[in-house]
Amino acid sequence: MIIERCFRTLKSTQIHLTPVNHWLPHRIEAHVKICALALLIQRTTELACGKTWSTIRHALAEFKAIEFETGPNGFFRRNEINEDISQILENLKVSMPKPVLEATGTKESL
């Protein structure tokens, strides 16, 4: 049950996975491995941060990137990072994302 819950959480993030019914042995095996990987990621994150997965997930849900467009130009900017998110990223040894993640448009307009 825990592995399936982790897999549902993994599917609800930015990874776009669609439901698939598995009948072939190699597909069933792949599904089980992905579920086990989701559980491993969850437990590793909990141990590194010293918090429950629910707390970590709730904090990281506030971490977003927003797309802005001005004429021919566009860019993605992350929101301000609060102390909880900063601590989680530090515990996981994940570098802090830059404030502006991507800029698009013509060279003349940038």
MOPAC internal coordinates of N, CA, C and O (Angstrom, degrees):
PM7 1SCF
backbone

  N    0.0000 0     0.00 0     0.00 0    0    0    0
  C    1.4527 1     0.00 0     0.00 0    1    0    0
  C    1.5182 1   110.74 1     0.00 0    2    1    0
  O    1.2310 1   120.33 1   139.80 1    3    2    1
  N    1.3349 1   116.97 1   -40.20 1    3    2    1
  C    1.4575 1   120.50 1  -179.39 1    5    3    2
  C    1.5250 1   109.99 1   -63.87 1    6    5    3
  O    1.2310 1   120.43 1   136.61 1    7    6    5
  N    1.3296 1   116.78 1   -43.39 1    7    6    5
  C    1.4566 1   120.41 1  -179.55 1    9    7    6
  C    1.5263 1   110.36 1   -63.02 1   10    9    7
  O    1.2310 1   119.65 1   136.41 1   11   10    9
  N    1.3125 1   118.27 1   -43.59 1   11   10    9
  C    1.4620 1   120.95 1   178.90 1   13   11   10
  C    1.5257 1   111.01 1   -63.24 1   14   13   11
  O    1.2310 1   120.24 1   140.14 1   15   14   13
  N    1.3462 1   117.14 1   -39.86 1   15   14   13
  C    1.4739 1   120.62 1   177.82 1   17   15   14
  C    1.5133 1   110.15 1   -63.20 1   18   17   15
  O    1.2310 1   120.40 1   137.81 1   19   18   17
  N    1.3354 1   116.84 1   -42.19 1   19   18   17
  C    1.4609 1   120.82 1   177.98 1   21   19   18
  C    1.5237 1   110.82 1   -62.68 1   22   21   19
  O    1.2310 1   120.54 1   139.65 1   23   22   21
  N    1.3232 1   116.58 1   -40.35 1   23   22   21
  C    1.4546 1   120.57 1   179.63 1   25   23   22
  C    1.5219 1   110.43 1   -64.87 1   26   25   23
  O    1.2310 1   119.85 1   139.67 1   27   26   25
  N    1.3360 1   117.90 1   -40.33 1   27   26   25
  C    1.4587 1   120.79 1   177.08 1   29   27   26
  C    1.5201 1   110.11 1   -62.84 1   30   29   27
  O    1.2310 1   120.12 1   140.10 1   31   30   29
  N    1.3328 1   117.38 1   -39.90 1   31   30   29
  C    1.4603 1   121.07 1   177.13 1   33   31   30
  C    1.5194 1   110.19 1   -63.60 1   34   33   31
  O    1.2310 1   120.47 1   135.72 1   35   34   33
  N    1.3181 1   116.72 1   -44.28 1   35   34   33
  C    1.4555 1   121.24 1   179.02 1   37   35   34
  C    1.5232 1   110.33 1   -59.92 1   38   37   35
  O    1.2310 1   119.64 1   139.13 1   39   38   37
  N    1.3304 1   118.30 1   -40.87 1   39   38   37
  C    1.4599 1   121.73 1  -179.52 1   41   39   38
  C    1.5230 1   111.89 1   -70.46 1   42   41   39
  O    1.2310 1   119.41 1   156.17 1   43   42   41
  N    1.3326 1   118.73 1   -23.83 1   43   42   41
  C    1.4582 1   120.60 1  -177.35 1   45   43   42
  C    1.5257 1   112.34 1   -86.94 1   46   45   43
  O    1.2310 1   119.89 1  -179.99 1   47   46   45
  N    1.3317 1   117.81 1     0.01 1   47   46   45
  C    1.4620 1   120.95 1   177.40 1   49   47   46
  C    1.5157 1   108.88 1   -87.75 1   50   49   47
  O    1.2310 1   119.98 1    22.18 1   51   50   49
  N    1.3219 1   117.65 1  -157.82 1   51   50   49
  C    1.4525 1   122.25 1  -178.55 1   53   51   50
  C    1.5248 1   113.03 1   -72.44 1   54   53   51
  O    1.2310 1   119.85 1   171.94 1   55   54   53
  N    1.3199 1   117.89 1    -8.06 1   55   54   53
  C    1.4509 1   120.90 1   177.03 1   57   55   54
  C    1.5261 1   106.86 1   -81.63 1   58   57   55
  O    1.2310 1   120.70 1   -63.52 1   59   58   57
  N    1.3121 1   116.28 1   116.48 1   59   58   57
  C    1.4568 1   120.38 1  -176.16 1   61   59   58
  C    1.5303 1   109.72 1   -92.09 1   62   61   59
  O    1.2310 1   121.02 1   -80.35 1   63   62   61
  N    1.3234 1   115.65 1    99.65 1   63   62   61
  C    1.4510 1   122.19 1   177.13 1   65   63   62
  C    1.5145 1   108.18 1  -115.04 1   66   65   63
  O    1.2310 1   120.92 1   -41.22 1   67   66   65
  N    1.3009 1   115.84 1   138.78 1   67   66   65
  C    1.4533 1   119.59 1   178.44 1   69   67   66
  C    1.5200 1   109.51 1  -104.36 1   70   69   67
  O    1.2310 1   120.18 1   -28.37 1   71   70   69
  N    1.3322 1   117.25 1   151.63 1   71   70   69
  C    1.4645 1   119.28 1   179.28 1   73   71   70
  C    1.5303 1   110.78 1   -64.58 1   74   73   71
  O    1.2310 1   121.28 1   -41.36 1   75   74   73
  N    1.3126 1   115.16 1   138.64 1   75   74   73
  C    1.4564 1   121.36 1   179.01 1   77   75   74
  C    1.5181 1   107.57 1  -138.08 1   78   77   75
  O    1.2310 1   120.64 1   -44.67 1   79   78   77
  N    1.3135 1   116.37 1   135.33 1   79   78   77
  C    1.4571 1   120.33 1   173.70 1   81   79   78
  C    1.5213 1   108.33 1   -87.24 1   82   81   79
  O    1.2310 1   120.72 1   -52.71 1   83   82   81
  N    1.3144 1   116.23 1   127.29 1   83   82   81
  C    1.4561 1   120.93 1  -176.37 1   85   83   82
  C    1.5189 1   110.42 1  -100.83 1   86   85   83
  O    1.2310 1   120.74 1   -52.05 1   87   86   85
  N    1.3346 1   116.19 1   127.95 1   87   86   85
  C    1.4553 1   121.57 1   176.83 1   89   87   86
  C    1.5224 1   111.01 1  -121.21 1   90   89   87
  O    1.2310 1   121.00 1   152.98 1   91   90   89
  N    1.3248 1   115.69 1   -27.02 1   91   90   89
  C    1.4611 1   119.76 1  -177.47 1   93   91   90
  C    1.5303 1   110.31 1   -84.98 1   94   93   91
  O    1.2310 1   120.06 1   -39.17 1   95   94   93
  N    1.3292 1   117.49 1   140.83 1   95   94   93
  C    1.4668 1   120.91 1  -177.34 1   97   95   94
  C    1.5334 1   114.27 1   -54.94 1   98   97   95
  O    1.2310 1   119.81 1   138.79 1   99   98   97
  N    1.3360 1   117.97 1   -41.21 1   99   98   97
  C    1.4657 1   118.77 1  -178.76 1  101   99   98
  C    1.5239 1   111.90 1   -68.84 1  102  101   99
  O    1.2310 1   119.79 1   150.09 1  103  102  101
  N    1.3139 1   118.00 1   -29.91 1  103  102  101
  C    1.4700 1   120.56 1   176.56 1  105  103  102
  C    1.5309 1   111.27 1   -73.34 1  106  105  103
  O    1.2310 1   120.47 1   140.39 1  107  106  105
  N    1.3110 1   116.71 1   -39.61 1  107  106  105
  C    1.4620 1   120.83 1   176.90 1  109  107  106
  C    1.5258 1   109.64 1   -62.45 1  110  109  107
  O    1.2310 1   120.84 1   136.31 1  111  110  109
  N    1.3253 1   116.01 1   -43.69 1  111  110  109
  C    1.4697 1   120.68 1   178.48 1  113  111  110
  C    1.5212 1   110.98 1   -61.73 1  114  113  111
  O    1.2310 1   120.22 1   136.86 1  115  114  113
  N    1.3330 1   117.19 1   -43.14 1  115  114  113
  C    1.4688 1   120.61 1   178.50 1  117  115  114
  C    1.5236 1   110.74 1   -62.69 1  118  117  115
  O    1.2310 1   120.07 1   138.77 1  119  118  117
  N    1.3354 1   117.46 1   -41.23 1  119  118  117
  C    1.4667 1   121.49 1   178.86 1  121  119  118
  C    1.5258 1   110.77 1   -61.27 1  122  121  119
  O    1.2310 1   120.14 1   135.11 1  123  122  121
  N    1.3182 1   117.34 1   -44.89 1  123  122  121
  C    1.4631 1   121.44 1   179.54 1  125  123  122
  C    1.5337 1   110.07 1   -63.08 1  126  125  123
  O    1.2310 1   120.18 1   139.04 1  127  126  125
  N    1.3259 1   117.25 1   -40.96 1  127  126  125
  C    1.4703 1   120.52 1   179.47 1  129  127  126
  C    1.5220 1   111.14 1   -65.08 1  130  129  127
  O    1.2310 1   120.00 1   139.54 1  131  130  129
  N    1.3300 1   117.60 1   -40.46 1  131  130  129
  C    1.4644 1   120.33 1   177.90 1  133  131  130
  C    1.5238 1   110.53 1   -65.17 1  134  133  131
  O    1.2310 1   120.30 1   139.62 1  135  134  133
  N    1.3266 1   117.03 1   -40.38 1  135  134  133
  C    1.4676 1   120.56 1   177.46 1  137  135  134
  C    1.5224 1   111.22 1   -63.54 1  138  137  135
  O    1.2310 1   120.46 1   138.18 1  139  138  137
  N    1.3200 1   116.72 1   -41.82 1  139  138  137
  C    1.4628 1   120.60 1   178.33 1  141  139  138
  C    1.5271 1   110.30 1   -65.18 1  142  141  139
  O    1.2310 1   120.18 1   141.44 1  143  142  141
  N    1.3306 1   117.27 1   -38.56 1  143  142  141
  C    1.4644 1   121.02 1   177.37 1  145  143  142
  C    1.5295 1   110.77 1   -63.87 1  146  145  143
  O    1.2310 1   120.23 1   139.14 1  147  146  145
  N    1.3408 1   117.17 1   -40.86 1  147  146  145
  C    1.4674 1   121.00 1   177.65 1  149  147  146
  C    1.5257 1   110.67 1   -60.92 1  150  149  147
  O    1.2310 1   120.30 1   137.71 1  151  150  149
  N    1.3291 1   117.03 1   -42.29 1  151  150  149
  C    1.4611 1   120.66 1   177.98 1  153  151  150
  C    1.5212 1   110.86 1   -65.47 1  154  153  151
  O    1.2310 1   119.90 1   138.61 1  155  154  153
  N    1.3234 1   117.80 1   -41.39 1  155  154  153
  C    1.4646 1   121.87 1   178.41 1  157  155  154
  C    1.5288 1   110.80 1   -61.56 1  158  157  155
  O    1.2310 1   120.40 1   136.92 1  159  158  157
  N    1.3247 1   116.85 1   -43.08 1  159  158  157
  C    1.4706 1   120.72 1   178.26 1  161  159  158
  C    1.5266 1   109.98 1   -62.85 1  162  161  159
  O    1.2310 1   120.55 1   135.87 1  163  162  161
  N    1.3247 1   116.55 1   -44.13 1  163  162  161
  C    1.4686 1   120.32 1   179.60 1  165  163  162
  C    1.5173 1   111.22 1   -61.04 1  166  165  163
  O    1.2310 1   119.84 1   128.56 1  167  166  165
  N    1.3122 1   117.92 1   -51.44 1  167  166  165
  C    1.4670 1   121.50 1  -176.79 1  169  167  166
  C    1.5292 1   111.61 1   -65.57 1  170  169  167
  O    1.2310 1   120.00 1   139.32 1  171  170  169
  N    1.3202 1   117.60 1   -40.68 1  171  170  169
  C    1.4672 1   121.09 1   178.30 1  173  171  170
  C    1.5215 1   109.97 1   -61.92 1  174  173  171
  O    1.2310 1   120.70 1   137.95 1  175  174  173
  N    1.3174 1   116.27 1   -42.05 1  175  174  173
  C    1.4640 1   120.86 1   179.02 1  177  175  174
  C    1.5237 1   110.97 1   -65.35 1  178  177  175
  O    1.2310 1   120.12 1   136.21 1  179  178  177
  N    1.3281 1   117.38 1   -43.79 1  179  178  177
  C    1.4633 1   120.83 1   178.54 1  181  179  178
  C    1.5279 1   111.18 1   -60.84 1  182  181  179
  O    1.2310 1   120.36 1   135.02 1  183  182  181
  N    1.3183 1   116.92 1   -44.98 1  183  182  181
  C    1.4726 1   120.25 1  -178.53 1  185  183  182
  C    1.5266 1   111.68 1   -67.58 1  186  185  183
  O    1.2310 1   120.09 1   140.78 1  187  186  185
  N    1.3286 1   117.44 1   -39.22 1  187  186  185
  C    1.4684 1   121.04 1  -179.62 1  189  187  186
  C    1.5263 1   111.60 1   -67.74 1  190  189  187
  O    1.2310 1   120.62 1   144.63 1  191  190  189
  N    1.3317 1   116.42 1   -35.37 1  191  190  189
  C    1.4676 1   120.22 1  -175.97 1  193  191  190
  C    1.5201 1   113.55 1   -94.91 1  194  193  191
  O    1.2310 1   120.13 1   160.76 1  195  194  193
  N    1.3285 1   117.35 1   -19.24 1  195  194  193
  C    1.4551 1   119.82 1  -177.05 1  197  195  194
  C    1.5170 1   112.77 1    69.37 1  198  197  195
  O    1.2310 1   120.47 1  -153.37 1  199  198  197
  N    1.3434 1   116.70 1    26.63 1  199  198  197
  C    1.4610 1   122.22 1  -179.97 1  201  199  198
  C    1.5182 1   108.69 1  -131.88 1  202  201  199
  O    1.2310 1   120.84 1   -15.54 1  203  202  201
  N    1.3291 1   116.00 1   164.46 1  203  202  201
  C    1.4598 1   119.63 1   177.16 1  205  203  202
  C    1.5211 1   109.71 1   -76.47 1  206  205  203
  O    1.2310 1   121.05 1   -22.59 1  207  206  205
  N    1.3305 1   115.61 1   157.41 1  207  206  205
  C    1.4614 1   120.67 1   179.57 1  209  207  206
  C    1.5288 1   110.66 1   -61.07 1  210  209  207
  O    1.2310 1   120.45 1   142.47 1  211  210  209
  N    1.3170 1   116.74 1   -37.53 1  211  210  209
  C    1.4604 1   120.98 1   179.21 1  213  211  210
  C    1.5314 1   110.99 1   -60.11 1  214  213  211
  O    1.2310 1   120.25 1   136.12 1  215  214  213
  N    1.3272 1   117.14 1   -43.88 1  215  214  213
  C    1.4646 1   122.22 1   179.25 1  217  215  214
  C    1.5246 1   110.71 1   -65.16 1  218  217  215
  O    1.2310 1   120.53 1   135.58 1  219  218  217
  N    1.3223 1   116.59 1   -44.42 1  219  218  217
  C    1.4698 1   121.22 1  -179.36 1  221  219  218
  C    1.5251 1   109.82 1   -64.22 1  222  221  219
  O    1.2310 1   120.51 1   132.57 1  223  222  221
  N    1.3188 1   116.63 1   -47.43 1  223  222  221
  C    1.4634 1   121.11 1  -178.82 1  225  223  222
  C    1.5236 1   111.36 1   -61.21 1  226  225  223
  O    1.2310 1   120.68 1   138.48 1  227  226  225
  N    1.3285 1   116.30 1   -41.52 1  227  226  225
  C    1.4698 1   120.46 1   179.07 1  229  227  226
  C    1.5285 1   110.42 1   -63.28 1  230  229  227
  O    1.2310 1   120.30 1   136.88 1  231  230  229
  N    1.3287 1   117.02 1   -43.12 1  231  230  229
  C    1.4714 1   120.54 1   179.78 1  233  231  230
  C    1.5256 1   110.70 1   -65.22 1  234  233  231
  O    1.2310 1   120.18 1   134.76 1  235  234  233
  N    1.3284 1   117.25 1   -45.24 1  235  234  233
  C    1.4622 1   120.62 1  -177.65 1  237  235  234
  C    1.5289 1   112.66 1   -71.46 1  238  237  235
  O    1.2310 1   119.85 1   161.02 1  239  238  237
  N    1.3285 1   117.89 1   -18.98 1  239  238  237
  C    1.4661 1   120.85 1   176.78 1  241  239  238
  C    1.5222 1   111.21 1   -64.73 1  242  241  239
  O    1.2310 1   120.56 1   157.54 1  243  242  241
  N    1.3192 1   116.54 1   -22.46 1  243  242  241
  C    1.4675 1   121.12 1   179.14 1  245  243  242
  C    1.5251 1   112.09 1   -82.21 1  246  245  243
  O    1.2310 1   120.00 1   171.01 1  247  246  245
  N    1.3067 1   117.61 1    -8.99 1  247  246  245
  C    1.4619 1   123.89 1  -176.52 1  249  247  246
  C    1.5251 1   108.36 1   -88.81 1  250  249  247
  O    1.2310 1   120.10 1   -71.70 1  251  250  249
  N    1.3402 1   117.42 1   108.30 1  251  250  249
  C    1.4530 1   120.94 1  -172.11 1  253  251  250
  C    1.5179 1   111.40 1  -136.57 1  254  253  251
  O    1.2310 1   121.47 1   -20.32 1  255  254  253
  N    1.3235 1   114.79 1   159.68 1  255  254  253
  C    1.4606 1   122.32 1   171.64 1  257  255  254
  C    1.5224 1   107.24 1  -116.85 1  258  257  255
  O    1.2310 1   121.13 1   -41.40 1  259  258  257
  N    1.3175 1   115.44 1   138.60 1  259  258  257
  C    1.4621 1   121.12 1  -176.52 1  261  259  258
  C    1.5232 1   108.28 1  -118.88 1  262  261  259
  O    1.2310 1   120.57 1   -41.90 1  263  262  261
  N    1.3197 1   116.51 1   138.10 1  263  262  261
  C    1.4605 1   121.33 1   179.18 1  265  263  262
  C    1.5262 1   109.15 1   -93.76 1  266  265  263
  O    1.2310 1   121.09 1   -49.44 1  267  266  265
  N    1.3520 1   115.51 1   130.56 1  267  266  265
  C    1.4545 1   122.10 1   176.04 1  269  267  266
  C    1.5224 1   107.80 1  -117.87 1  270  269  267
  O    1.2310 1   120.56 1   -37.92 1  271  270  269
  N    1.3308 1   116.53 1   142.08 1  271  270  269
  C    1.4530 1   121.12 1   176.17 1  273  271  270
  C    1.5164 1   108.87 1  -129.30 1  274  273  271
  O    1.2310 1   121.16 1   -46.37 1  275  274  273
  N    1.3336 1   115.39 1   133.63 1  275  274  273
  C    1.4611 1   122.00 1   175.91 1  277  275  274
  C    1.5204 1   107.01 1  -134.00 1  278  277  275
  O    1.2310 1   120.88 1   -81.49 1  279  278  277
  N    1.3111 1   115.93 1    98.51 1  279  278  277
  C    1.4646 1   119.89 1  -177.62 1  281  279  278
  C    1.5143 1   110.73 1    62.21 1  282  281  279
  O    1.2310 1   120.48 1    53.41 1  283  282  281
  N    1.3498 1   116.68 1  -126.59 1  283  282  281
  C    1.4643 1   119.36 1  -178.52 1  285  283  282
  C    1.5361 1   113.32 1   -80.03 1  286  285  283
  O    1.2310 1   120.35 1   174.22 1  287  286  285
  N    1.2915 1   116.93 1    -5.78 1  287  286  285
  C    1.4631 1   121.26 1  -176.41 1  289  287  286
  C    1.5237 1   111.35 1  -102.92 1  290  289  287
  O    1.2310 1   121.67 1   -28.73 1  291  290  289
  N    1.3037 1   114.41 1   151.27 1  291  290  289
  C    1.4524 1   120.13 1   175.60 1  293  291  290
  C    1.5130 1   109.40 1  -149.68 1  294  293  291
  O    1.2310 1   120.78 1   -24.06 1  295  294  293
  N    1.3078 1   116.12 1   155.94 1  295  294  293
  C    1.4612 1   119.88 1   176.24 1  297  295  294
  C    1.5179 1   110.17 1  -156.37 1  298  297  295
  O    1.2310 1   121.95 1   -22.49 1  299  298  297
  N    1.3216 1   113.87 1   157.51 1  299  298  297
  C    1.4590 1   121.68 1   175.85 1  301  299  298
  C    1.5135 1   107.39 1  -107.22 1  302  301  299
  O    1.2310 1   120.78 1   -48.20 1  303  302  301
  N    1.3223 1   116.12 1   131.80 1  303  302  301
  C    1.4607 1   121.43 1   178.96 1  305  303  302
  C    1.5181 1   107.88 1  -127.96 1  306  305  303
  O    1.2310 1   120.96 1   -43.97 1  307  306  305
  N    1.3322 1   115.77 1   136.03 1  307  306  305
  C    1.4617 1   119.61 1   176.22 1  309  307  306
  C    1.5173 1   109.37 1   -81.51 1  310  309  307
  O    1.2310 1   120.95 1   -24.10 1  311  310  309
  N    1.3247 1   115.80 1   155.90 1  311  310  309
  C    1.4592 1   119.57 1   177.11 1  313  311  310
  C    1.5340 1   109.87 1   -78.07 1  314  313  311
  O    1.2310 1   120.87 1    -6.90 1  315  314  313
  N    1.2960 1   115.94 1   173.10 1  315  314  313
  C    1.4601 1   120.66 1   178.03 1  317  315  314
  C    1.5210 1   109.52 1   -65.99 1  318  317  315
  O    1.2310 1   120.76 1   -38.04 1  319  318  317
  N    1.3096 1   116.15 1   141.96 1  319  318  317
  C    1.4633 1   121.16 1  -177.08 1  321  319  318
  C    1.5199 1   109.00 1   -97.97 1  322  321  319
  O    1.2310 1   120.88 1   -56.66 1  323  322  321
  N    1.3373 1   115.92 1   123.34 1  323  322  321
  C    1.4557 1   119.36 1   178.76 1  325  323  322
  C    1.5348 1   110.43 1   -81.99 1  326  325  323
  O    1.2310 1   120.37 1    -3.67 1  327  326  325
  N    1.3054 1   116.91 1   176.33 1  327  326  325
  C    1.4694 1   122.43 1  -175.74 1  329  327  326
  C    1.5279 1   112.41 1   -63.18 1  330  329  327
  O    1.2310 1   120.18 1   141.78 1  331  330  329
  N    1.3393 1   117.26 1   -38.22 1  331  330  329
  C    1.4691 1   120.51 1   179.74 1  333  331  330
  C    1.5272 1   111.19 1   -61.72 1  334  333  331
  O    1.2310 1   120.77 1   131.92 1  335  334  333
  N    1.3271 1   116.14 1   -48.08 1  335  334  333
  C    1.4657 1   120.45 1   179.85 1  337  335  334
  C    1.5173 1   110.37 1   -64.07 1  338  337  335
  O    1.2310 1   120.34 1   136.79 1  339  338  337
  N    1.3103 1   116.96 1   -43.21 1  339  338  337
  C    1.4613 1   121.35 1   179.14 1  341  339  338
  C    1.5255 1   111.12 1   -58.88 1  342  341  339
  O    1.2310 1   120.34 1   137.07 1  343  342  341
  N    1.3219 1   116.96 1   -42.93 1  343  342  341
  C    1.4659 1   121.73 1  -179.93 1  345  343  342
  C    1.5321 1   111.13 1   -66.80 1  346  345  343
  O    1.2310 1   120.36 1   139.33 1  347  346  345
  N    1.3317 1   116.91 1   -40.67 1  347  346  345
  C    1.4655 1   120.55 1   178.59 1  349  347  346
  C    1.5227 1   110.12 1   -62.88 1  350  349  347
  O    1.2310 1   120.11 1   132.15 1  351  350  349
  N    1.3325 1   117.40 1   -47.85 1  351  350  349
  C    1.4663 1   120.40 1   179.51 1  353  351  350
  C    1.5229 1   111.31 1   -61.33 1  354  353  351
  O    1.2310 1   120.47 1   140.11 1  355  354  353
  N    1.3150 1   116.70 1   -39.89 1  355  354  353
  C    1.4702 1   120.83 1   178.37 1  357  355  354
  C    1.5266 1   110.93 1   -64.33 1  358  357  355
  O    1.2310 1   120.09 1   134.66 1  359  358  357
  N    1.3294 1   117.42 1   -45.34 1  359  358  357
  C    1.4706 1   121.17 1   179.15 1  361  359  358
  C    1.5215 1   112.20 1   -62.43 1  362  361  359
  O    1.2310 1   120.63 1   145.82 1  363  362  361
  N    1.3401 1   116.40 1   -34.18 1  363  362  361
  C    1.4626 1   120.82 1  -179.90 1  365  363  362
  C    1.5251 1   112.86 1   -87.42 1  366  365  363
  O    1.2310 1   120.92 1   179.70 1  367  366  365
  N    1.3436 1   115.84 1    -0.30 1  367  366  365
  C    1.4676 1   121.99 1  -178.83 1  369  367  366
  C    1.5315 1   111.59 1    57.66 1  370  369  367
  O    1.2310 1   121.49 1  -138.84 1  371  370  369
  N    1.3365 1   114.75 1    41.16 1  371  370  369
  C    1.4629 1   122.06 1   176.52 1  373  371  370
  C    1.5166 1   106.92 1  -103.19 1  374  373  371
  O    1.2310 1   120.25 1   -52.33 1  375  374  373
  N    1.3318 1   117.13 1   127.67 1  375  374  373
  C    1.4623 1   120.06 1  -178.51 1  377  375  374
  C    1.5320 1   110.32 1   -68.24 1  378  377  375
  O    1.2310 1   121.78 1   -30.36 1  379  378  377
  N    1.3223 1   114.19 1   149.64 1  379  378  377
  C    1.4532 1   121.79 1  -179.27 1  381  379  378
  C    1.5325 1   108.84 1   -69.85 1  382  381  379
  O    1.2310 1   119.62 1   -53.66 1  383  382  381
  N    1.3423 1   118.34 1   126.34 1  383  382  381
  C    1.4633 1   120.02 1   178.25 1  385  383  382
  C    1.5226 1   111.20 1   -64.87 1  386  385  383
  O    1.2310 1   120.63 1   -31.43 1  387  386  385
  N    1.3221 1   116.41 1   148.57 1  387  386  385
  C    1.4620 1   121.16 1   177.24 1  389  387  386
  C    1.5278 1   108.87 1   -65.24 1  390  389  387
  O    1.2310 1   120.07 1   -27.81 1  391  390  389
  N    1.3425 1   117.47 1   152.19 1  391  390  389
  C    1.4713 1   119.43 1   179.45 1  393  391  390
  C    1.5314 1   112.93 1   -60.09 1  394  393  391
  O    1.2310 1   119.90 1   138.86 1  395  394  393
  N    1.3404 1   117.80 1   -41.14 1  395  394  393
  C    1.4617 1   121.10 1   176.37 1  397  395  394
  C    1.5142 1   106.72 1  -104.87 1  398  397  395
  O    1.2310 1   120.55 1   -62.27 1  399  398  397
  N    1.3214 1   116.56 1   117.73 1  399  398  397
  C    1.4523 1   121.49 1  -172.84 1  401  399  398
  C    1.5191 1   113.21 1   -87.64 1  402  401  399
  O    1.2310 1   119.91 1   145.39 1  403  402  401
  N    1.3251 1   117.78 1   -34.61 1  403  402  401
  C    1.4542 1   121.21 1  -177.67 1  405  403  402
  C    1.5146 1   108.79 1  -159.82 1  406  405  403
  O    1.2310 1   120.76 1   -38.46 1  407  406  405
  N    1.3393 1   116.16 1   141.54 1  407  406  405
  C    1.4544 1   121.43 1   175.61 1  409  407  406
  C    1.5157 1   108.26 1  -125.14 1  410  409  407
  O    1.2310 1   120.49 1   -42.42 1  411  410  409
  N    1.3130 1   116.67 1   137.58 1  411  410  409
  C    1.4506 1   121.57 1   178.92 1  413  411  410
  C    1.5155 1   109.83 1  -127.84 1  414  413  411
  O    1.2310 1   120.52 1   -23.89 1  415  414  413
  N    1.3019 1   116.61 1   156.11 1  415  414  413
  C    1.4590 1   121.93 1   178.73 1  417  415  414
  C    1.5138 1   109.90 1   142.41 1  418  417  415
  O    1.2310 1   120.68 1     4.58 1  419  418  417
  N    1.3094 1   116.30 1  -175.42 1  419  418  417
  C    1.4654 1   120.31 1   179.64 1  421  419  418
  C    1.5181 1   109.53 1   -78.33 1  422  421  419
  O    1.2310 1   120.56 1   -25.21 1  423  422  421
  N    1.3351 1   116.54 1   154.79 1  423  422  421
  C    1.4763 1   120.22 1   179.42 1  425  423  422
  C    1.5227 1   111.04 1   -61.39 1  426  425  423
  O    1.2310 1   120.39 1   143.38 1  427  426  425
  N    1.3379 1   116.86 1   -36.62 1  427  426  425
  C    1.4641 1   119.96 1  -178.89 1  429  427  426
  C    1.5273 1   111.01 1   -66.86 1  430  429  427
  O    1.2310 1   120.48 1   145.22 1  431  430  429
  N    1.3506 1   116.69 1   -34.78 1  431  430  429
  C    1.4605 1   119.03 1  -176.64 1  433  431  430
  C    1.5225 1   112.62 1   -83.78 1  434  433  431
  O    1.2310 1   120.20 1   159.32 1  435  434  433
  N    1.3502 1   117.22 1   -20.68 1  435  434  433
  C    1.4567 1   120.05 1   178.70 1  437  435  434
  C    1.4949 1   108.21 1   -84.32 1  438  437  435
  O    1.2310 1   120.10 1   180.00 1  439  438  437

